[in-house]
Amino acid sequence: MPPNKETIGKLTPKYSFVLNKYSDYRVSKCPDCDFNTFKRKFPLVIFVTKGVPITLGLTCTYCSKCELIIAHQHELEEELYKIFIEIDPEMIGNEYYVVGTVDKKIWKKTIGKKSNFTQMLEHAADFKEVLELKYQPAGWYRPK
């Protein structure tokens, strides 16, 4: 969450969120319920430190049973790089927080248009919870 903010969106919190930091690990089954996941595009609300918040459409892995969104960090950062190299190169490499989603219908209406982010927050929902993905590659390990 961004510093000093309890909630950002006006809608009821929706979805759980995981940022997959492992570029070599793809999630095909939900880490929580073992249900099959699938790809789905989500309009994510992202706060970048020392800058303005943005909404970014990103294809993520999704578990419909748990309502869990799993975004791959390297893909997210690649998209942020593409945006900021054009509009503000000083933003590249800054810390960021993925805090929620925007209603898809509203997001689609604003694609390619300059929109007021305060109005966008009227149609945003925070995440219910942000989880951490833990992954250990296969192999032999000493007992602890």
N, C-alpha and C positions, 0 to 999 in steps of 0.2 A: 504494500500500500504506500501511496505517497505520504511523506511526512505530514503530520498534523491534520490528517483527514480521516474521519471515521467512515463515511460513505461518500461516493461522488455522484452516483446515479439516483434518479428519482423513482425508478421502478424497483419492484421487489427483487432482492438478490436472487440470482439464478446461476446455475452451473457451479461445479467445482473446477479448479484449474491446476494443471501441472505444467511446468516448464522443463522439458526434457533437455538436460545439459549434455547428454551423451550423443555425439554425432554418429557413432557406429551402432547405436541401439534403436531399433524401430519397434514400436508397440503395436502388436497385432491382436493382442487380447488385453482386456482391461486389467490393470495391476491390482484392482480392488476385488472385482467379482469374477474375473476370468471369462467374461462375456466377449464375443468377437467385437472388435472396433471397426469403424469405417471412416473415410475421409469426409469432411464437411467444412465449408467455408464459414468463418465467423468474423464479424466486424469487431475487432478488439479495441478497447480503449487503453491507450498507453500514455503514461506520463514519463517524459524524459527530463532528467534534472537539468536545470539551467535553460529550460525551453518551454514551449507550449505543449499541451497535450494533443495527441493526434488519434485518429481512428484509422485502423489499418485492417483491410480484409485479408485474412490469412487462412489457407487451407490447413486444418488441424486434424489430428486423430480424435475420434469422438466415441464415447460409450453412451449409448442412449439409455441403457438401464440405470447407470449411476449418474447420468448427466455430467460426465467428466470430459473436459476438453484438455487435450495434451498437445501443446505447441512445441515444436522442435526449435531450440534456441538458435542454432546456426541458420535456420531458414528465416526466423523472425529478424535476426540481426542483419541478414542479407537484404531483406526488404527495407529495413530502417536505413541501411547504408544507401540504397538506391534512391530513397526519398531525400535524405539529407545531403547527398552529394550535389543534388540539384538546387535545393532551397537554402541550406545553411550548413556548409561543411564543418563548421565548428561544433556541431551537435554530434558528429560521429564519435563513437567511443564513450559517450556519457552514460551514466547509470540510468536505467529505465525500470519502470514498474508496469506490469500488465494488470489492470485493476478490474476490468469487467468487459461487458459487451454492449453494443447498441442494437436496438430493434432493427432487424434486417431491412424491412420496408423503408424505414426512414433513412438508413444508411445508403441504400440503392438510389434514393431520390437525390442525395447530396454528392454522389460520385462525380468528380470533375468540376464541381461548383465550390466556390468559396462559401463556407458555412460558418455560422456563429457557434462556437463550441459550447457556450452556455446553453443555447437552445438544444444542442445535441444531447446534453446531459439530462434533459427532460425525458429523453427516450433511452437512457442508459440504465443498465442493471449491474451492480457490483457482483463479484463472485461470492458464493456462499462461503467457500473456503479455498485457500491456496495450499496445495499439498506439495510434498517433495518426492521425487522419484528416486528410488535407490536401486542400483543395478550392480550385479557382480558378474563379470564374465565367467564363463565355464572354465574349469580347471581344478587343479589340486591345490589345496590351501592347508597350512599347518593349523592344527586345533589351537584355539586361544586359551 
